[in-house]
Amino acid sequence: MLFDVLPFAGLFLVLYFTIWFVASEMVRNASIVDVGWGLGFASLAAIQLARGFTIWGLFLAIPVWIWGLRLAWHIGRRNFGKPEDFRYAAFRRDWGSGYRLRAYFQLFLFQGLLMGVISLPFLFGIHLAAVASSPLAHSIPLLAAGLLLWFAGFLMETVSDSQLKKFTSNAANRGGVVMSGLWRHTRHPNYFGEAVSWWGIWVAALSLSVPWWTVFGPIVITLVIRYVSGVPMLEKRMEGRPGYAEYARSTPIFVPWPCHRK
C-alpha cells in the first residue's frame, strides 16, 4: 500500500514546490508560496482521486478541496499587490548569498514534506476506497462524525478570518487588536479551526480503515501551527501593540475558552 501512494505523491510535491520556487525567484517574492499551500492539498486530493475514483473517496476529497481553495483565495486576495511577507523578507536578508539554496530546501521542499505528512489520511483513505472489495466495510457514522468535525473547524476558521478582515479594513483600527467575536475566546481562532478541520479529515478517513499512523497528519499540522510557523510568529508580531498585553493575559492562546472581558 505504501508503494501505491507515497512515491507518486512525493514526486508530485517535489515538482510542485520546485515550480513555486522558480516562480518566487522570478518575481522576487517568496510569500507567493503561501497561495500554493492550499492549492497543493487540493491538487493532491484531485490527483489521488483521479487515480481511482469512488464516491467514498469523493467524500474525503471534497472537504480538502473546499479548505484548500478557500485558503488559497483568502491568502491570494489578502497579499495581492503587497511586498514580500516580513518572514520571507527576513530570510532573504539574513541568508545573503546562500538564500536561494537554503530557501529551496528549507522553505519550499520542506513545505512539500510537511504537506505529504499532513495529507496521509486523505491520500490513503481515497486509495483504500478505490481498492476496497465492498463499500459495506466502510463506517458511515464515523465518516459523518469526521465530516461534521471538519465542518466545525472550517466554519471557525472562515468566520474568524472574516471577522479579522472586517476589523483591519477599518482605518480606525489600524495598529489595534481584534478582541470581538471568536477572537474573544482565543487569540488564534483561525489557526485552531484549521487544526480541528484536519482532525476531522483524519476521523473521516478512519471510516475507510486507514493505517493508525496516519494520525501523524493532524498531529503535525497542529504542532506546526501552534509551536512553529503560526501562533509563535503572529504572537511576536503582535507584541507591543496597544492593549495586547492585557488581551494576552485574559484570553487563551489557542484552545477557545469562554472569556468575560469588560
C-alpha positions in Angstrom: 0.0 0.0 0.0 2.9 2.4 0.8 4.3 2.0 -2.7 0.9 2.6 -4.3 0.6 6.1 -2.7 3.8 7.7 -1.3 6.2 7.7 -4.3 3.6 9.2 -6.6 2.7 11.9 -4.1 6.4 12.6 -3.3 7.3 13.1 -6.9 4.3 15.5 -7.4 5.3 17.5 -4.3 8.9 17.9 -5.4 7.8 19.1 -8.9 5.1 21.3 -7.4 7.2 23.2 -5.0 10.1 23.5 -7.4 7.7 25.3 -9.8 6.7 27.6 -6.9 10.4 28.3 -6.1 11.2 29.2 -9.6 8.2 31.5 -9.8 9.1 33.1 -6.5 12.6 33.9 -7.8 11.2 35.4 -11.0 9.1 37.9 -9.0 11.4 38.1 -6.0 8.6 37.3 -3.6 8.8 34.0 -1.8 5.5 34.7 0.0 3.6 33.7 -3.1 4.1 30.1 -2.0 1.5 30.7 0.7 -1.1 30.6 -2.0 0.4 27.3 -3.1 -0.1 25.8 0.3 -3.8 25.4 0.0 -3.7 24.7 -3.8 -1.2 21.9 -3.1 -3.6 19.9 -0.8 -6.4 20.4 -3.3 -4.2 19.2 -6.2 -3.0 16.1 -4.2 -6.6 15.1 -3.4 -7.7 15.6 -7.1 -4.8 13.6 -8.5 -5.3 10.7 -6.0 -9.0 10.6 -6.7 -8.3 10.6 -10.5 -6.1 7.5 -10.0 -9.1 5.6 -8.6 -12.5 7.4 -8.4 -15.1 6.3 -5.9 -17.9 8.1 -4.2 -16.3 7.2 -0.8 -13.1 8.8 -2.0 -15.0 11.9 -3.1 -16.3 12.3 0.4 -12.7 12.8 1.5 -11.6 14.9 -1.4 -14.4 17.5 -1.3 -13.5 18.9 2.2 -9.9 19.1 1.2 -10.8 21.0 -2.0 -13.1 23.3 -0.1 -10.5 24.0 2.6 -7.6 24.4 0.2 -9.3 26.5 -2.4 -10.8 28.8 0.2 -7.4 29.3 1.9 -5.6 30.0 -1.4 -8.3 32.6 -2.4 -8.1 34.2 1.1 -4.3 34.5 1.1 -4.1 35.5 -2.5 -6.6 38.3 -2.2 -5.0 39.5 1.1 -1.5 39.5 -0.3 -2.2 40.8 -3.9 -0.1 43.8 -4.7 1.7 43.8 -1.4 5.5 43.4 -0.9 7.1 40.1 0.3 5.9 39.0 3.7 8.1 40.1 6.5 9.1 36.5 7.4 10.4 35.7 3.9 12.0 39.1 3.5 13.9 38.4 6.7 15.2 35.1 5.4 16.2 36.7 2.1 18.1 39.4 4.1 19.7 37.2 6.7 20.8 34.3 4.4 22.5 36.6 1.9 24.2 34.9 -1.0 23.2 31.5 0.3 19.5 32.4 0.2 18.5 30.5 -3.0 19.8 27.1 -2.0 18.6 27.4 1.6 15.2 28.7 0.5 14.7 25.9 -2.0 15.3 23.2 0.6 14.2 24.9 3.9 11.2 26.9 2.7 9.9 25.1 -0.4 10.8 21.4 -0.3 10.4 21.3 3.4 6.8 22.6 2.9 6.4 19.7 0.5 7.5 17.2 3.1 5.0 18.7 5.7 2.3 18.6 3.1 2.9 15.0 2.4 2.7 14.0 6.0 -0.4 16.1 6.7 -2.0 14.6 3.6 -1.5 11.0 4.7 -5.1 10.5 6.0 -6.9 11.5 2.8 -4.3 10.0 0.4 -4.6 6.6 2.0 -8.4 7.0 2.5 -9.0 7.8 -1.2 -6.7 4.9 -2.2 -8.3 2.4 0.1 -11.8 3.4 -1.1 -10.7 2.6 -4.6 -9.4 -0.9 -3.8 -11.9 -1.9 -1.1 -13.8 -5.1 -2.1 -17.1 -3.9 -0.6 -18.4 -0.4 0.3 -20.2 -2.1 3.2 -16.9 -2.3 5.0 -17.0 1.5 5.5 -18.4 3.1 8.6 -20.9 5.7 7.6 -21.4 7.1 11.2 -17.6 7.6 11.6 -17.4 9.3 8.2 -20.3 11.5 9.2 -18.7 12.4 12.5 -15.4 13.3 10.8 -17.1 15.5 8.2 -19.1 17.3 10.9 -15.8 17.9 12.9 -14.2 19.1 9.7 -17.1 21.5 9.0 -17.0 22.9 12.6 -13.3 23.7 12.2 -13.7 25.1 8.7 -16.6 27.3 9.8 -14.5 28.6 12.8 -11.5 29.3 10.5 -13.7 31.0 7.9 -15.7 33.2 10.3 -12.7 34.3 12.3 -10.8 35.3 9.1 -13.9 37.3 8.0 -14.0 39.0 11.4 -10.3 39.8 11.3 -10.7 41.2 7.7 -13.6 43.4 8.8 -11.6 44.7 11.7 -8.4 45.5 9.8 -10.3 47.1 6.9 -11.5 49.9 9.2 -8.8 52.6 9.2 -9.8 53.5 12.8 -8.5 50.1 14.0 -5.0 50.5 12.4 -2.4 49.1 14.8 -5.1 47.7 17.1 -6.1 44.2 18.2 -9.3 42.4 17.3 -10.9 41.1 20.5 -14.5 40.6 19.5 -16.4 37.6 18.0 -14.5 34.4 18.0 -11.3 36.4 18.9 -12.9 37.0 22.3 -12.4 33.4 23.3 -9.0 32.6 21.7 -6.2 34.7 20.3 -5.9 32.5 17.3 -9.4 31.1 16.3 -8.5 30.7 12.7 -5.5 28.5 13.5 -7.4 26.5 16.0 -10.2 26.0 13.4 -7.6 24.8 10.8 -6.3 22.2 13.2 -9.8 21.0 14.0 -10.5 20.7 10.3 -7.6 18.3 9.8 -8.6 16.2 12.8 -12.0 15.9 11.2 -10.5 14.7 7.9 -8.5 12.1 9.8 -11.6 10.8 11.6 -13.4 10.7 8.3 -10.5 8.7 6.8 -10.7 6.2 9.7 -14.1 5.2 8.2 -12.1 3.8 5.3 -9.7 1.9 7.5 -6.6 4.0 7.0 -3.5 2.9 8.9 -3.2 4.1 12.5 0.0 6.0 11.8 -1.8 8.4 9.5 -2.7 10.2 12.8 0.7 11.9 12.3 -1.1 14.1 9.7 -3.3 16.0 12.1 -0.6 15.9 14.8 2.0 17.5 12.6 -0.2 20.4 11.4 -1.4 21.0 14.9 2.1 21.2 16.3 3.4 23.3 13.4 0.5 25.8 13.7 0.8 26.0 17.5 4.5 25.9 18.1 6.4 26.8 14.8 5.1 28.9 12.0 1.6 30.0 13.0 0.9 31.1 16.5 4.5 32.0 17.7 5.3 34.2 14.7 2.0 36.1 15.0 2.4 36.5 18.7 5.8 38.0 18.2 4.4 40.4 15.6 1.6 41.5 17.9 3.8 42.2 20.9 3.8 45.8 21.8 0.5 46.8 20.2 -1.8 48.8 22.5 -3.9 46.6 24.6 -2.3 43.3 23.5 -0.6 42.5 26.8 -3.9 42.7 28.7 -5.6 40.7 25.9 -3.0 38.0 26.1 -3.4 37.8 29.9 -7.1 37.3 29.7 -7.5 35.2 26.5 -6.4 31.7 25.8 -3.7 31.5 23.2 -5.1 28.6 21.2 -7.9 26.4 22.6 -11.1 28.6 22.9 -12.5 29.2 26.4 -15.4 31.5 27.4 -13.9 34.8 28.4 -15.9 37.5 30.2 -13.9 40.6 29.3 -15.2 44.1 30.1 
